[in-house]
Each structure stands twice: as structure tokens, then as C-alpha cells.
């Protein structure tokens, strides 16, 4: 999916609007590209991800564990240092937070 079509999703626009104004255009584009690649990784649109993580009728989370696992898998397959992998995962978590949903943070290995 192209970056132009990707930013047409309501959930992506909401996330983009909340990105810090002190970010450069390249930093903003990198975060949106990370989110786009994650959506392709889980084979869902951003709107679908937000819709399926929380059941608005029962007011309960669904698939939160699924997304926590997928964020970890996605981050670990990136060919960057571990600290950058965690940062990329946090970009995806920030997308969920910007849309009123929460995915638990990754636990450090020493806590497991």
C-alpha cells in the first residue's frame, strides 16, 4: 500500500495529528512507514486493527495479546540494534494509544 493511500485511514490521520510538532518531516515519515509496514505484516488495515483490538459492546479488549506478540515479532525481524527494535515497537504502540487503545509494553528479558 502506498504511503498516500495509507494516510487516508482515519486512524492513521488521528495518529499523525498527535505526532510531536518538533519532529522533522523525515522522522514523521519514518514513523508512518513503520506503521504501514506493521499493517502489512499483520495483513490488516489500521482501521481494522483498532476495531478488532477492543469490543465496544462488551467494553473489553480482544486480541491485545495477539498485537503484543505481533509487535514483538515485527520488531525482532528488523535488521537494526535491539534498542531501535524496541523504539519501532513503541511507534506501533503509540498508534494504538493515539486511537484510544492500549497494547502492553514489551517486558525486558531480565524481568521474564
C-alpha positions in Angstrom: 0.0 0.0 0.0 1.4 3.4 -0.9 2.0 6.0 1.7 -0.6 8.3 0.2 -3.4 5.8 0.5 -2.2 4.7 3.9 -2.6 8.2 5.3 -6.2 8.3 4.2 -7.3 6.0 7.0 -9.0 7.8 9.8 -6.9 6.1 12.5 -3.6 7.0 10.7 -4.7 10.6 10.4 -5.5 10.7 14.1 -2.1 9.3 14.9 -0.3 11.7 12.6 -2.1 14.6 14.1 -0.7 13.6 17.5 2.9 13.3 16.4 5.1 15.9 18.1 5.5 19.1 16.1 9.2 19.1 16.9 9.7 16.0 14.7 11.3 16.6 11.3 9.3 15.5 8.2 11.7 12.6 7.8 11.0 11.4 11.4 7.3 11.7 10.8 7.5 9.8 7.5 9.7 7.1 9.2 7.1 6.6 11.9 4.2 6.4 9.4 6.3 4.0 7.3 6.9 1.8 10.3 3.2 1.7 11.0 2.4 0.9 7.3 4.9 -2.0 7.3 3.4 -3.4 10.5 -0.1 -3.2 9.0 1.2 -5.2 6.0 2.9 -7.6 8.4 -0.4 -8.4 10.2 -2.3 -8.2 6.9 -4.8 -5.7 8.3 -5.7 -2.1 7.7 -5.0 0.4 10.5 -8.8 0.8 10.9 -9.2 -3.0 11.2 -6.5 -3.2 13.8 -8.2 -0.6 16.0 -11.7 -2.1 15.5 -10.6 -5.6 16.4 -8.5 -5.0 19.5 -11.4 -3.7 21.6 -15.0 -4.8 21.7 -17.1 -1.7 22.1 -20.2 -3.6 23.1 -18.7 -5.6 25.9 -16.1 -2.8 26.7 -13.4 -5.5 26.8 -10.1 -5.9 25.0 -9.8 -8.6 22.4 -6.7 -9.6 20.6 -4.4 -7.4 22.8 -2.1 -10.4 23.3 -2.1 -11.0 19.6 -1.0 -7.5 18.9 1.6 -7.5 21.7 3.1 -10.7 20.2 2.9 -9.4 16.6 4.6 -6.1 17.6 7.5 -8.1 19.2 7.8 -10.4 16.1 7.7 -7.5 13.7 10.4 -5.6 15.7 12.7 -8.6 16.1 12.7 -9.2 12.3 14.1 -5.7 11.7 17.8 -5.6 11.0 18.6 -2.9 13.5 20.1 -2.8 17.0 17.8 -4.1 19.8 17.2 -0.5 21.2 15.9 0.6 17.8 13.7 -2.6 17.6 12.0 -1.6 20.8 11.6 2.0 19.6 9.9 0.8 16.4 7.6 -1.3 18.5 6.8 1.7 20.6 5.9 3.6 17.5 3.2 1.0 16.8 2.0 1.1 20.5 1.8 4.9 20.2 -0.6 4.4 17.2 -2.9 2.3 19.3 -2.7 4.9 22.2 -3.5 7.7 19.8 -6.6 5.9 18.9 -7.7 5.2 22.5 -6.5 1.7 22.7 -3.5 0.2 24.6 -1.1 -2.6 23.9 1.1 -3.6 26.9 4.7 -2.6 26.6 7.3 -5.3 25.9 8.8 -6.8 29.0 12.6 -6.6 29.3 14.2 -10.1 29.2 15.6 -9.7 32.7 12.0 -9.4 34.1 10.8 -12.6 32.4 
